[in-house]
Amino acid sequence: MGLVIIFALVTILAGYGAFSALKNKNLLGIVFGGGSFLVFGWFTIMTVLHHGFPTAH
């Protein structure tokens, strides 16, 4: 279940990177950061829906 946590962390970092690139007007950074945010965000949502939330042991 650590996969959900890893996907969520990558999504958050990609969102921060895209926002930072947007502030610096870096077009390539916006494209790759935004694309990563969308793809990993979708993976995160679908993994949570399919496997559920991580459980504490």
N, C-alpha and C positions, 0 to 999 in steps of 0.2 A: 504493500500500500504506500510505500515511499514514493512511488511514481507520481502520484497526485501532488505531493509536496514539491518534488523536483520540477514538474511542469508549472506549478503555480509560481515558484521562485523565478524560473526562466521568463514567465509571462510578465511578472512585475518588473524584472530587470530590462526586458525588451521595451516595455512601456516607458520606463524611465529614459532609456536610450533614445527612443523615438522623440520623446518630449524635449530632451536635451538637444538633439539634432535639429528639431524645429526651432528652438530658441536661437541656435547658431546658424540657421538657414543653410544647413548641410543637406542637400537634396538626396544624395546617395544614402546618408545615414537615416533620413526619414523613410526612404523606400525600404531598406533592409530592416530597420527597427520596427517600422509599422507592419511589415510583412511577418516578421518573427512574432510580434505581439498578436496578430490575428491568428496565425497558425498554431502557436503554442497555447493561446487562449482557447481556441477550439478544442485542442487536445485535452486541455485541463477540464473543460466543461463536459466533454464526452466521456472522459475517464471517470469523473465523479458520478455521472449519470449511470454508467455501466457497472462500475465496481463499488460505488458508494464512497462515503467519507472514510479517511483513515481512522482506525480505532486505536485507543490507548490500551496498552496491555498492562 
